[in-house]
């Protein structure tokens, strides 16, 4: 039993040290070049399929917004869907999940609905992260198997320690498995964000429209001139109210003074 305790303590200590070492390595990835990391990347590139997440953003200008909105939704395959939809007056928004193996053909088909602009396509390679998660899950499962074997012959205190570690392993495996499922979904189905505008056709101008526009323009010019005259007269009225009486008083005063002098 003493030998089992020693073995158990050594196992837990070793796993703790390995975990600390992995955390330290992960924290230092962005600080300085590391030959081991570069070799690991090269190994992944040659041994596993690339895990790439594609995201596309595009704007579409169309003559009939409602019809284009409906046609794009109808063009989705049976296993594709819309994450979000928003249709309002003059503009619509669609966030679609399109199978990555037919992303190119779907993007090319958008030009049939109208003018495509503000196109942007980005790619995020998660191969290294995916592989690290998968390796971590395999390591945790091996540790869980070994701890289950030790649990059968363990004492009460050892069972408590082993049970606590098993719960931690199950939680960590669940979190990592969830991340892998999320990566798989994003890799298999690309995100396409569409903003659809309605482009109104300009009405063709006729000869009658030209005459009417010219008449309205001339009439507006006359009204503008009259408005200017009225404003100018309104601005002069206060001065006239003061200047005319004063000028008259000066004039008649001067005549009276001249007559009196003669």
Order of alpha helices (4+ residues) and beta strands (2+ residues): alpha-alpha-beta-alpha-beta-beta-alpha-beta-alpha-alpha-beta-alpha
